[in-house]
Structure formats: structure tokens, C-alpha cells
Amino acid sequence: MVKKQRVGLYLRVSTDEQNMEGQESELKEYADHRGWEVTKIYRGTISGAKNRRPELDKLMVDADKRRIDIVLVWRFDRFARSVSHLLSALEQFRSVGIEFVSVSERIDTSTAGGRLTFTVLAAVSELERSLITERVRMGIQNARRKGVRLGRPPLRTLSSNELLEARRDRTIRKLSLRALAKKYGTSVWAVQQIVTGINLAA
């Protein structure tokens, strides 16, 4: 007798006022149709934008320990808070041999079509990261060409005499960076640059 695939259902609604009976019945019916055994149901009632979701954390632990073979969800947005989060979870599932199925999007990573969709999503996400990185790099270069000072500016610019005095306070009187910043009315970042020899004088 062929052992049934163990499936974990992940359900989530945004607030406690909503109920998840509709999601649950649809997913159970789908699992039954596929011949899967529902071994655990994870019910989340917290906003998908939250960084920590206890039920999802439990699911990921169970997946890592291979207590389930398949993760079944109603829609991507019921499971993941972003494309990058989805891809990270799918990568973790793939590394331990667990399949992921989203009923609404008709995505099943156990099929060739589902694996292709995962590959395309990963490629799009990587392209998006590359474009963001390139835009940031070009923005920094453009700002430097225009003479824009990058980084956090000091609260005030110290005179040449104040620079010398600040360095003496640091080396001879052993004042802390915080004490120096307070004494000269500037930021800790600024005095750190001063005592390391970077010229911030007007």
C-alpha cells in the first residue's frame, strides 16, 4: 500500500473577526481529491505584514523536521508577506524535499509547470534586487559628481582650533566620543571622524 502524502494546511485571515472555514473546507476538499492526508492545520489570525507569525513559524519548523510532505495554501498572499518572503520559504521547502501548492494560483512545485513558475519568480526577484542596487549606486555616483557630501552631516562644523582641541581632549584627556560630541555641540559620528584625522573644518 502506497503511503499517503502528509499535507499541512496553512490558513490565515487578517483579523479575529473573519473566519477561515471557507479556506479550510476548500483546502481539505482539494487535499482529499489529490489523495493526500491532512496531518496538521496551521491557523493564523494576524496581519500578513507582521514579521513574526507564530503559526507560520511552527509550520516552518515542522517542514524542516519533515513532519509534513506538502504545504497547501489558498493563495500566495495568505502565506507570504512579499515575493522575497515567498521565495525564501519555497527555497527552504525545496532544500528539504517538501512541495508547495497554492490552490488559487494553481501552483504546484511537484509539477514541471510549478517548478518553472518558481524559477521565473526567483529570476524576477533577482532582477528587481539588481535594478535597485544599480539605481542606488548610480545615485551615489551622481551625488559625488555634484559635490554632495554623503553620510550623516555633523550638527555643526568645527573650526580649525576646535578640531585641534578636540583631538587633544581625546588623546590627552581621554574624553569619550559621546563626551566630545556634547562638549562641541556636534554628533558622535562627527567627532569620530575628527579624532581619526578626517578634516571636517569649515
C-alpha atoms as an extended CHARMM CRD file, in Angstrom:
* protein
*
       202  EXT
         1         1  MET       CA              0.0000000000        0.0000000000        0.0000000000  PROA      1               0.0000000000
         2         2  VAL       CA              1.3530000000        3.3830000000       -1.0340000000  PROA      2               0.0000000000
         3         3  LYS       CA              1.8040000000        5.7300000000        1.8980000000  PROA      3               0.0000000000
         4         4  LYS       CA             -0.2960000000        8.8650000000        1.6290000000  PROA      4               0.0000000000
         5         5  GLN       CA              1.4400000000       12.1880000000        1.3230000000  PROA      5               0.0000000000
         6         6  ARG       CA              1.2020000000       14.2020000000        4.5440000000  PROA      6               0.0000000000
         7         7  VAL       CA             -0.0630000000       17.7060000000        3.9440000000  PROA      7               0.0000000000
         8         8  GLY       CA             -0.0710000000       20.7280000000        6.2340000000  PROA      8               0.0000000000
         9         9  LEU       CA             -2.7320000000       23.3530000000        5.5850000000  PROA      9               0.0000000000
        10        10  TYR       CA             -1.8080000000       26.9610000000        6.2490000000  PROA      10              0.0000000000
        11        11  LEU       CA             -4.7920000000       29.2660000000        6.8080000000  PROA      11              0.0000000000
        12        12  ARG       CA             -4.6930000000       32.9580000000        7.5930000000  PROA      12              0.0000000000
        13        13  VAL       CA             -7.1430000000       35.8030000000        7.9520000000  PROA      13              0.0000000000
        14        14  SER       CA             -6.2590000000       39.3750000000        8.7780000000  PROA      14              0.0000000000
        15        15  THR       CA             -8.3980000000       39.8160000000       11.8940000000  PROA      15              0.0000000000
        16        16  ASP       CA            -10.1160000000       37.6930000000       14.5130000000  PROA      16              0.0000000000
        17        17  GLU       CA            -13.4980000000       38.8290000000       13.2030000000  PROA      17              0.0000000000
        18        18  GLN       CA            -13.0390000000       36.9280000000        9.9630000000  PROA      18              0.0000000000
        19        19  ASN       CA            -13.4190000000       33.1600000000        9.9240000000  PROA      19              0.0000000000
        20        20  MET       CA            -11.3480000000       30.7170000000        7.9350000000  PROA      20              0.0000000000
        21        21  GLU       CA            -13.9520000000       27.9840000000        7.4740000000  PROA      21              0.0000000000
        22        22  GLY       CA            -14.1540000000       28.6980000000        3.7470000000  PROA      22              0.0000000000
        23        23  GLN       CA            -10.4020000000       28.3450000000        3.2520000000  PROA      23              0.0000000000
        24        24  GLU       CA            -10.2800000000       25.2210000000        5.3850000000  PROA      24              0.0000000000
        25        25  SER       CA            -13.1200000000       23.3840000000        3.6270000000  PROA      25              0.0000000000
        26        26  GLU       CA            -11.7520000000       24.2250000000        0.1730000000  PROA      26              0.0000000000
        27        27  LEU       CA             -8.2470000000       23.0590000000        1.0850000000  PROA      27              0.0000000000
        28        28  LYS       CA             -9.4860000000       19.8580000000        2.7120000000  PROA      28              0.0000000000
        29        29  GLU       CA            -11.5480000000       19.0760000000       -0.3810000000  PROA      29              0.0000000000
        30        30  TYR       CA             -8.5440000000       19.7410000000       -2.6120000000  PROA      30              0.0000000000
        31        31  ALA       CA             -6.2880000000       17.5230000000       -0.4800000000  PROA      31              0.0000000000
        32        32  ASP       CA             -8.8840000000       14.7300000000       -0.4940000000  PROA      32              0.0000000000
        33        33  HSD       CA             -9.1740000000       14.9860000000       -4.2740000000  PROA      33              0.0000000000
        34        34  ARG       CA             -5.3920000000       14.5990000000       -4.5790000000  PROA      34              0.0000000000
        35        35  GLY       CA             -5.3460000000       11.6570000000       -2.1790000000  PROA      35              0.0000000000
        36        36  TRP       CA             -3.3500000000       13.4820000000        0.4860000000  PROA      36              0.0000000000
        37        37  GLU       CA             -3.6810000000       13.0580000000        4.2370000000  PROA      37              0.0000000000
        38        38  VAL       CA             -4.2030000000       16.3020000000        6.1640000000  PROA      38              0.0000000000
        39        39  THR       CA             -1.9840000000       15.7990000000        9.1980000000  PROA      39              0.0000000000
        40        40  LYS       CA             -1.8610000000       19.3490000000       10.5780000000  PROA      40              0.0000000000
        41        41  ILE       CA             -3.6760000000       22.6600000000       10.1660000000  PROA      41              0.0000000000
        42        42  TYR       CA             -1.9290000000       25.9310000000       10.9680000000  PROA      42              0.0000000000
        43        43  ARG       CA             -4.3650000000       28.7520000000       11.6760000000  PROA      43              0.0000000000
        44        44  GLY       CA             -3.0660000000       32.3080000000       11.7120000000  PROA      44              0.0000000000
        45        45  THR       CA             -5.1670000000       35.3580000000       12.6110000000  PROA      45              0.0000000000
        46        46  ILE       CA             -2.5100000000       38.0480000000       12.4780000000  PROA      46              0.0000000000
        47        47  SER       CA             -1.6980000000       40.6160000000        9.7990000000  PROA      47              0.0000000000
        48        48  GLY       CA              0.4430000000       39.2550000000        6.9850000000  PROA      48              0.0000000000
        49        49  ALA       CA              2.7000000000       42.3050000000        7.2610000000  PROA      49              0.0000000000
        50        50  LYS       CA              3.8960000000       41.2830000000       10.7310000000  PROA      50              0.0000000000
        51        51  ASN       CA              7.4450000000       39.9700000000       10.8190000000  PROA      51              0.0000000000
        52        52  ARG       CA              6.6000000000       37.1650000000       13.2370000000  PROA      52              0.0000000000
        53        53  ARG       CA              3.6590000000       34.8370000000       12.7970000000  PROA      53              0.0000000000
        54        54  PRO       CA              3.6360000000       32.0280000000       15.3900000000  PROA      54              0.0000000000
        55        55  GLU       CA              1.6490000000       29.5420000000       13.2870000000  PROA      55              0.0000000000
        56        56  LEU       CA              3.8450000000       30.1040000000       10.2560000000  PROA      56              0.0000000000
        57        57  ASP       CA              6.9200000000       29.6660000000       12.4490000000  PROA      57              0.0000000000
        58        58  LYS       CA              5.5110000000       26.3090000000       13.6210000000  PROA      58              0.0000000000
        59        59  LEU       CA              4.9110000000       25.2650000000       10.0280000000  PROA      59              0.0000000000
        60        60  MET       CA              8.4780000000       26.1140000000        9.0230000000  PROA      60              0.0000000000
        61        61  VAL       CA              9.8530000000       24.1110000000       11.9720000000  PROA      61              0.0000000000
        62        62  ASP       CA              7.6670000000       21.1070000000       11.1000000000  PROA      62              0.0000000000
        63        63  ALA       CA              8.7450000000       21.3860000000        7.4680000000  PROA      63              0.0000000000
        64        64  ASP       CA             12.3930000000       21.4670000000        8.4510000000  PROA      64              0.0000000000
        65        65  LYS       CA             11.8730000000       18.3140000000       10.5460000000  PROA      65              0.0000000000
        66        66  ARG       CA              9.9510000000       16.6480000000        7.6690000000  PROA      66              0.0000000000
        67        67  ARG       CA              6.7800000000       16.1760000000        9.6890000000  PROA      67              0.0000000000
        68        68  ILE       CA              4.8590000000       17.0510000000        6.5250000000  PROA      68              0.0000000000
        69        69  ASP       CA              5.4560000000       16.4070000000        2.8230000000  PROA      69              0.0000000000
        70        70  ILE       CA              3.3660000000       19.1910000000        1.2790000000  PROA      70              0.0000000000
        71        71  VAL       CA              2.3490000000       22.7180000000        2.2770000000  PROA      71              0.0000000000
        72        72  LEU       CA             -1.0700000000       23.6500000000        0.9350000000  PROA      72              0.0000000000
        73        73  VAL       CA             -2.3950000000       27.2270000000        0.9220000000  PROA      73              0.0000000000
        74        74  TRP       CA             -5.3770000000       29.0210000000       -0.5940000000  PROA      74              0.0000000000
        75        75  ARG       CA             -3.4320000000       31.9570000000       -2.0530000000  PROA      75              0.0000000000
        76        76  PHE       CA              0.1140000000       33.3020000000       -2.0200000000  PROA      76              0.0000000000
        77        77  ASP       CA             -0.9200000000       36.3570000000       -0.0030000000  PROA      77              0.0000000000
        78        78  ARG       CA             -2.4270000000       34.1410000000        2.6990000000  PROA      78              0.0000000000
        79        79  PHE       CA              1.0160000000       32.6220000000        3.1960000000  PROA      79              0.0000000000
        80        80  ALA       CA              3.7170000000       35.1620000000        2.3610000000  PROA      80              0.0000000000
        81        81  ARG       CA              4.0070000000       38.8860000000        3.0660000000  PROA      81              0.0000000000
        82        82  SER       CA              6.1610000000       39.5870000000       -0.0210000000  PROA      82              0.0000000000
        83        83  VAL       CA              7.6480000000       37.9170000000       -3.0860000000  PROA      83              0.0000000000
        84        84  SER       CA             11.0490000000       37.6980000000       -1.3920000000  PROA      84              0.0000000000
        85        85  HSD       CA              9.4730000000       36.0570000000        1.6650000000  PROA      85              0.0000000000
        86        86  LEU       CA              7.6360000000       33.5680000000       -0.5670000000  PROA      86              0.0000000000
        87        87  LEU       CA             10.8010000000       32.6780000000       -2.4690000000  PROA      87              0.0000000000
        88        88  SER       CA             12.7890000000       32.2700000000        0.7390000000  PROA      88              0.0000000000
        89        89  ALA       CA             10.1790000000       29.8610000000        2.1200000000  PROA      89              0.0000000000
        90        90  LEU       CA              9.9720000000       27.9180000000       -1.1470000000  PROA      90              0.0000000000
        91        91  GLU       CA             13.7550000000       27.6160000000       -1.2170000000  PROA      91              0.0000000000
        92        92  GLN       CA             13.6850000000       26.2170000000        2.3200000000  PROA      92              0.0000000000
        93        93  PHE       CA             10.9590000000       23.7380000000        1.3470000000  PROA      93              0.0000000000
        94        94  ARG       CA             12.8980000000       22.6550000000       -1.7210000000  PROA      94              0.0000000000
        95        95  SER       CA             16.0640000000       22.1010000000        0.3100000000  PROA      95              0.0000000000
        96        96  VAL       CA             14.2900000000       19.5250000000        2.4920000000  PROA      96              0.0000000000
        97        97  GLY       CA             12.1850000000       17.9630000000       -0.2700000000  PROA      97              0.0000000000
        98        98  ILE       CA              8.8020000000       19.4940000000        0.5620000000  PROA      98              0.0000000000
        99        99  GLU       CA              6.3490000000       20.5890000000       -2.1240000000  PROA      99              0.0000000000
       100       100  PHE       CA              4.2710000000       23.7740000000       -2.0560000000  PROA      100             0.0000000000
       101       101  VAL       CA              0.8010000000       24.1270000000       -3.5460000000  PROA      101             0.0000000000
       102       102  SER       CA             -1.3040000000       27.2840000000       -3.8960000000  PROA      102             0.0000000000
       103       103  VAL       CA             -4.8380000000       26.4370000000       -4.9980000000  PROA      103             0.0000000000
       104       104  SER       CA             -5.9280000000       29.8300000000       -6.3480000000  PROA      104             0.0000000000
       105       105  GLU       CA             -2.7890000000       30.4180000000       -8.4120000000  PROA      105             0.0000000000
       106       106  ARG       CA             -2.6900000000       26.7480000000       -9.4860000000  PROA      106             0.0000000000
       107       107  ILE       CA              0.9440000000       26.4790000000       -8.4520000000  PROA      107             0.0000000000
       108       108  ASP       CA              2.3080000000       23.0610000000       -7.5480000000  PROA      108             0.0000000000
       109       109  THR       CA              6.0780000000       22.7320000000       -7.2090000000  PROA      109             0.0000000000
       110       110  SER       CA              5.8320000000       18.9640000000       -7.6420000000  PROA      110             0.0000000000
       111       111  THR       CA              4.9840000000       19.5620000000      -11.3200000000  PROA      111             0.0000000000
       112       112  ALA       CA              7.1950000000       20.8430000000      -14.1300000000  PROA      112             0.0000000000
       113       113  GLY       CA              4.9380000000       23.8910000000      -14.5880000000  PROA      113             0.0000000000
       114       114  GLY       CA              5.1050000000       24.7410000000      -10.9010000000  PROA      114             0.0000000000
       115       115  ARG       CA              8.8840000000       24.4690000000      -10.8350000000  PROA      115             0.0000000000
       116       116  LEU       CA              9.0700000000       26.7150000000      -13.8900000000  PROA      116             0.0000000000
       117       117  THR       CA              6.8950000000       29.3380000000      -12.1690000000  PROA      117             0.0000000000
       118       118  PHE       CA              9.1620000000       29.2100000000       -9.1180000000  PROA      118             0.0000000000
       119       119  THR       CA             12.2250000000       29.7010000000      -11.3420000000  PROA      119             0.0000000000
       120       120  VAL       CA             10.6070000000       32.6790000000      -13.1020000000  PROA      120             0.0000000000
       121       121  LEU       CA              9.6080000000       34.2780000000       -9.7790000000  PROA      121             0.0000000000
       122       122  ALA       CA             13.1490000000       33.8460000000       -8.4750000000  PROA      122             0.0000000000
       123       123  ALA       CA             14.6050000000       35.3780000000      -11.6400000000  PROA      123             0.0000000000
       124       124  VAL       CA             12.2420000000       38.3700000000      -11.4590000000  PROA      124             0.0000000000
       125       125  SER       CA             13.0750000000       38.9090000000       -7.7850000000  PROA      125             0.0000000000
       126       126  GLU       CA             16.8210000000       38.7650000000       -8.5220000000  PROA      126             0.0000000000
       127       127  LEU       CA             16.3890000000       41.2370000000      -11.3980000000  PROA      127             0.0000000000
       128       128  GLU       CA             14.4770000000       43.5910000000       -9.1100000000  PROA      128             0.0000000000
       129       129  ARG       CA             17.2590000000       43.4590000000       -6.4910000000  PROA      129             0.0000000000
       130       130  SER       CA             19.8950000000       44.1030000000       -9.1660000000  PROA      130             0.0000000000
       131       131  LEU       CA             17.9870000000       47.1010000000      -10.5420000000  PROA      131             0.0000000000
       132       132  ILE       CA             17.5790000000       48.6080000000       -7.0670000000  PROA      132             0.0000000000
       133       133  THR       CA             21.2830000000       48.1190000000       -6.3320000000  PROA      133             0.0000000000
       134       134  GLU       CA             22.2430000000       49.7120000000       -9.6520000000  PROA      134             0.0000000000
       135       135  ARG       CA             19.9370000000       52.7120000000       -9.0860000000  PROA      135             0.0000000000
       136       136  VAL       CA             21.4230000000       53.2800000000       -5.6280000000  PROA      136             0.0000000000
       137       137  ARG       CA             24.9860000000       53.0210000000       -6.9690000000  PROA      137             0.0000000000
       138       138  MET       CA             24.2630000000       55.4560000000       -9.8040000000  PROA      138             0.0000000000
       139       139  GLY       CA             22.5780000000       57.8570000000       -7.3780000000  PROA      139             0.0000000000
       140       140  ILE       CA             25.6310000000       57.8790000000       -5.1100000000  PROA      140             0.0000000000
       141       141  GLN       CA             27.9940000000       58.4470000000       -8.0380000000  PROA      141             0.0000000000
       142       142  ASN       CA             25.8310000000       61.2820000000       -9.3570000000  PROA      142             0.0000000000
       143       143  ALA       CA             25.7210000000       62.9280000000       -5.9140000000  PROA      143             0.0000000000
       144       144  ARG       CA             29.5100000000       62.7170000000       -5.5790000000  PROA      144             0.0000000000
       145       145  ARG       CA             29.9930000000       64.2940000000       -9.0010000000  PROA      145             0.0000000000
       146       146  LYS       CA             27.8310000000       67.1980000000       -7.8660000000  PROA      146             0.0000000000
       147       147  GLY       CA             29.9030000000       67.6100000000       -4.7160000000  PROA      147             0.0000000000
       148       148  VAL       CA             27.1890000000       66.3990000000       -2.3590000000  PROA      148             0.0000000000
       149       149  ARG       CA             28.5770000000       65.2350000000        0.9920000000  PROA      149             0.0000000000
       150       150  LEU       CA             27.3160000000       61.7240000000        1.6780000000  PROA      150             0.0000000000
       151       151  GLY       CA             26.6220000000       60.2990000000        5.0760000000  PROA      151             0.0000000000
       152       152  ARG       CA             25.1790000000       61.8330000000        8.2000000000  PROA      152             0.0000000000
       153       153  PRO       CA             26.1160000000       65.5290000000        8.4950000000  PROA      153             0.0000000000
       154       154  PRO       CA             27.5090000000       66.8770000000       11.7850000000  PROA      154             0.0000000000
       155       155  LEU       CA             25.2450000000       69.0720000000       13.9180000000  PROA      155             0.0000000000
       156       156  ARG       CA             27.7390000000       71.9210000000       13.4330000000  PROA      156             0.0000000000
       157       157  THR       CA             31.0690000000       72.4000000000       11.6700000000  PROA      157             0.0000000000
       158       158  LEU       CA             34.0740000000       72.8530000000       13.9470000000  PROA      158             0.0000000000
       159       159  SER       CA             36.7620000000       75.4860000000       13.3420000000  PROA      159             0.0000000000
       160       160  SER       CA             40.4180000000       74.5400000000       12.8950000000  PROA      160             0.0000000000
       161       161  ASN       CA             41.1760000000       75.4650000000       16.5240000000  PROA      161             0.0000000000
       162       162  GLU       CA             38.2620000000       73.3750000000       17.7580000000  PROA      162             0.0000000000
       163       163  LEU       CA             39.4720000000       70.4110000000       15.7070000000  PROA      163             0.0000000000
       164       164  LEU       CA             42.8960000000       70.5820000000       17.3640000000  PROA      164             0.0000000000
       165       165  GLU       CA             41.3820000000       70.9840000000       20.8090000000  PROA      165             0.0000000000
       166       166  ALA       CA             39.0070000000       68.0770000000       20.2540000000  PROA      166             0.0000000000
       167       167  ARG       CA             41.8820000000       65.8220000000       19.2730000000  PROA      167             0.0000000000
       168       168  ARG       CA             43.8330000000       66.8830000000       22.3760000000  PROA      168             0.0000000000
       169       169  ASP       CA             40.7610000000       66.1700000000       24.5140000000  PROA      169             0.0000000000
       170       170  ARG       CA             40.6270000000       62.7180000000       23.0230000000  PROA      170             0.0000000000
       171       171  THR       CA             44.3090000000       61.7970000000       23.2130000000  PROA      171             0.0000000000
       172       172  ILE       CA             45.3660000000       63.6020000000       26.4020000000  PROA      172             0.0000000000
       173       173  ARG       CA             42.2250000000       63.9540000000       28.4930000000  PROA      173             0.0000000000
       174       174  LYS       CA             40.8110000000       60.6310000000       27.1960000000  PROA      174             0.0000000000
       175       175  LEU       CA             37.3050000000       62.0250000000       26.7520000000  PROA      175             0.0000000000
       176       176  SER       CA             34.7940000000       59.6130000000       25.2430000000  PROA      176             0.0000000000
       177       177  LEU       CA             33.2700000000       60.2430000000       21.8170000000  PROA      177             0.0000000000
       178       178  ARG       CA             29.9300000000       60.9660000000       23.4830000000  PROA      178             0.0000000000
       179       179  ALA       CA             31.5370000000       63.4900000000       25.8550000000  PROA      179             0.0000000000
       180       180  LEU       CA             33.3040000000       65.1850000000       22.9470000000  PROA      180             0.0000000000
       181       181  ALA       CA             30.0940000000       65.3830000000       20.9340000000  PROA      181             0.0000000000
       182       182  LYS       CA             28.3270000000       67.0250000000       23.8810000000  PROA      182             0.0000000000
       183       183  LYS       CA             31.1860000000       69.4660000000       24.5290000000  PROA      183             0.0000000000
       184       184  TYR       CA             31.4290000000       70.6630000000       20.9250000000  PROA      184             0.0000000000
       185       185  GLY       CA             27.7230000000       70.5030000000       20.1060000000  PROA      185             0.0000000000
       186       186  THR       CA             28.0580000000       68.0060000000       17.3010000000  PROA      186             0.0000000000
       187       187  SER       CA             27.3500000000       64.3390000000       16.6420000000  PROA      187             0.0000000000
       188       188  VAL       CA             29.2440000000       61.2620000000       17.7900000000  PROA      188             0.0000000000
       189       189  TRP       CA             29.7620000000       60.4130000000       14.1060000000  PROA      189             0.0000000000
       190       190  ALA       CA             31.4120000000       63.8130000000       13.5190000000  PROA      190             0.0000000000
       191       191  VAL       CA             33.8320000000       63.5710000000       16.4430000000  PROA      191             0.0000000000
       192       192  GLN       CA             34.7490000000       60.0500000000       15.4140000000  PROA      192             0.0000000000
       193       193  GLN       CA             35.8040000000       61.4250000000       12.0240000000  PROA      193             0.0000000000
       194       194  ILE       CA             37.7150000000       64.2290000000       13.7540000000  PROA      194             0.0000000000
       195       195  VAL       CA             39.7530000000       62.0330000000       16.0810000000  PROA      195             0.0000000000
       196       196  THR       CA             40.6410000000       59.6760000000       13.2230000000  PROA      196             0.0000000000
       197       197  GLY       CA             42.1000000000       62.5910000000       11.3010000000  PROA      197             0.0000000000
       198       198  ILE       CA             39.3670000000       63.3380000000        8.7480000000  PROA      198             0.0000000000
       199       199  ASN       CA             39.1330000000       67.0910000000        8.1900000000  PROA      199             0.0000000000
       200       200  LEU       CA             35.6700000000       68.4480000000        8.9020000000  PROA      200             0.0000000000
       201       201  ALA       CA             36.7270000000       72.0540000000        9.3140000000  PROA      201             0.0000000000
       202       202  ALA       CA             34.9260000000       74.8350000000        7.5120000000  PROA      202             0.0000000000
